[in-house]
Amino acid sequence: MDLRERFATNLRRLRHAKGMSQDAVAYDSDVSRSYLSQLEKGKYYASLKIIGRLADVLSVDPAEFLKATDSQDAR
């Protein structure tokens, strides 16, 4: 799994864990819902600025987006 895919998977997982919709995260992080959707699909690379905004909205350390989970390690 490359880093873009790992980021996408973790972004989606963290958003779901907070019980937030894509619309809410997009609005709170000042990005479009379309862009957020593409990030979650692994279609785009996120800048450090966007990673920081998303981390703030989801109340996580930015490094959480790149951590491997057990299911990701199994791939």
C-alpha positions in Angstrom: 0.0 0.0 0.0 1.5 3.3 -1.0 1.3 6.4 1.2 -1.5 8.0 -0.7 -3.7 4.9 -0.3 -2.8 4.7 3.4 -3.6 8.4 3.9 -7.0 7.8 2.1 -7.9 4.8 4.2 -6.9 6.5 7.5 -8.7 9.7 6.6 -11.9 7.8 5.9 -11.4 5.7 9.1 -10.8 8.7 11.3 -13.7 10.6 9.9 -16.0 7.7 10.5 -14.7 7.3 14.0 -15.6 10.9 14.8 -19.1 10.3 13.3 -18.6 13.2 10.8 -19.9 13.4 7.3 -17.7 14.4 4.4 -19.7 17.6 4.2 -19.0 18.5 7.8 -15.3 17.8 7.5 -15.0 19.6 4.2 -16.8 22.7 5.6 -14.8 22.7 8.8 -11.5 22.3 7.0 -12.3 24.8 4.3 -12.0 22.4 1.4 -14.7 21.3 -1.1 -16.6 18.1 -0.4 -15.6 16.9 -3.9 -11.9 17.4 -3.0 -12.3 15.6 0.3 -14.0 12.7 -1.5 -11.1 12.4 -4.0 -8.6 12.4 -1.1 -10.6 9.6 0.5 -10.5 7.6 -2.7 -6.7 8.1 -3.0 -7.0 10.1 -6.3 -5.2 13.2 -5.1 -2.2 14.0 -2.9 -2.9 16.2 0.1 -0.6 19.2 0.9 0.8 19.6 4.4 -1.5 22.6 4.8 -4.6 20.4 4.1 -3.3 17.6 6.3 -2.9 20.1 9.1 -6.5 21.4 8.6 -7.9 17.9 8.5 -6.0 16.9 11.6 -7.3 19.9 13.5 -10.9 19.2 12.4 -10.6 15.5 13.4 -8.7 16.3 16.6 -5.8 13.9 15.7 -2.1 14.3 15.3 -1.2 14.7 11.6 0.9 11.5 11.8 -2.2 9.5 12.3 -3.0 9.7 8.6 0.2 7.8 7.7 0.2 5.1 10.4 -0.3 1.5 9.3 -3.2 -0.4 11.0 -3.2 -4.1 11.4 -5.4 -4.6 8.4 -3.1 -2.4 6.3 -0.1 -4.4 7.3 -1.7 -7.6 6.3 -1.9 -6.5 2.6 
